[in-house]
Amino acid sequence: MLLAYIMARSCLVAAVVSVARRSGARPVSAFSTSFLVRTSPRSLVHHATSNRPVMSSSTLFMSTSTSTTPAIVPRVKAANATSPSDGPVVIKGWVRTVRKQKTLAFVEVNDGSNLSGIQCVLAFDDLDESSRKEINKLTTGCAVVVEGPLVESQGGKQAVEVAATCLKVVGDCPAETYPLAKKRHSLEYLRTIAHLRPRTNTVAAVARVRSQLAGAIHAFFQQSGFVFVQTPLITASDCEGAGEMFRVTTLDLDHVDSLPLTKNNEGKETVDFSQDFFAKPAFLTVSGQLGAETHACALGDVYTFGPTFRAENSQTTRHLAEFHMVEPEMAFADLEMAMDNAEAMLKFVTQHVLENCQDDLQFFGKFYEQTLLKRLETLVSQPFARVAYRDAIVYLQEEIAKDPSKWQFPNVEFGTDLATEHERWLAETKFNSCVFVYNYPKSIKAFYMRDNDEDGGETVNAMDLLVPGVGELVGGSQREERLDVLEKKMGELDLVKDDYWWYLDLRRFGSVPHAGYGLGFERLVTYICGIENIREAIAFPRYPGNAEF
């Protein structure tokens, strides 16, 4: 009953508005002091038989007269303003440029929905007195609301422009102190004003691509029957066994002398974390994998997608202290299946971005990497190569022997943890494609990776996906499902079994072969956008010495 009432009411309002328009009622201002927000059925869908721009779900019913018949003024996003409108629309955004002439003003307004924004033409004779006064307040960066019909543009840069009839400056922006003057700023400078850098073309384009990538990742796994699991950010387990973790504590570190102490097994005094908030040492997680495994061993196929943290003192262009990981786990699966899934996922999300972010990708191709579109199209169309680690080492040794002076790390042998230059050579030169390197030495991989039976456990059933321009993008493995083997490996690495009792239980009760991988989301963003530094791939980068904003 309620739904029928709402639909009938909406249809009645739409009919009244239609009658008002046909009767020649004067379009009212979007800036009156009295207005109501309503939802119109027309604003929710795009008519298949119409070329009208898609409207947002909120529309403004406003009146400045004594008439009881309100006019509807829909808001349009710049990205959807592709053809002339039947009546006035509202544009809301921030001014990029202002050009004033004797009888006209040209204002470029960007609302964040696309790269170019939309041009608003203000003919002084068509504006009311209050709007003409507002023109003098226009500066780069100020927030405005502009009303007027969409008409065919007189220039060649865009299809339509706004023939403005009303203008309101919502938020002033003093030109003399605004940090973003109309010129190109270095990416390093923009990091110092990270609260404003989304207003720049590069960072805004990255944000839009990032958003589309995140949505596509969820779509791929949901359509593939995976269950989305949210694993904890606070943990007592070191997934990687590397010890590079941020500690979480409520103990009073401002007064070290008051910290509770106890003695460890070696008789040395150490902080008594049983007195801490969680009654044990706690850290920010480096991975959601272990938690995801618990659900994979009950639900079959699951994935996590969330923030992770690593206290690695690295200032490279590839590392962050806070980043996001996409981590699927698949029960009854082996490494081959994990590689197949990773390849399918990357092709899916890349194709999605190619179809939905063409303007932004062309921008990156123009200013950052000229071959970007070709590289992404090749990723989608070309099968990924696969090579065993031992063979990859042989290929590298043969290439390095030609001229060792060209390499920063010329000493490569079995057991070498491949450097970025090695990874990129394999992907960009040797195979000229994305390439899975698999069966890594046990000594350089995490404790949970399954030992290979063929070589007596010298290698583990693990893989890294190397991509041109970046190097490692994905890391994964078949997990060790054999309880005795896993306990032995944990002992060799001095991991406390009691901290992982629940993880070991998965091997005690209904253990199955299972596999998974981790994708560094920010690395994927840099790869798709063709930008070099991972600090541009996230809104507020965290790295050694920096936790601003």
Secondary structure by P-SEA (a helix, b strand, c coil): caaaaaaaaaaaaaaaaaaaaaaccccccccccbbbbbbbccccccccccccccccccccccccccccbbbbbbbbccccccccccbbbbbbcccccccccccbbbbbbbcccccccbbbbbccccccaaaaaaccccccccccccbbbbcccccccccbbbccccccccccccccccccccccccaaaaaaacccccccaaaaaaaaaaaaaaaaaaaaaaaabbbbbbbbcccccccccccbbbbbbccccccccccbbbbccccccccccccccccccccccccaaaaaaaaaaccccccccbbbbbcccccccccccccccbbbbbccccaaaaaaaaaaaaaaaaaaaaaccaaaaaaaaaccccaaaaaaaaaacbbbbbbcaaaaaaaaaaaaaacccccccccccccccccaaaaaaaaccccccbbbbcccccccccccbbbbcccccccccbbbbbbcccccccccccccccaaaaaaaaaaaccccccaaaaaaaaacccccccccccaaaaaaaaaacccccccccccccccccccc
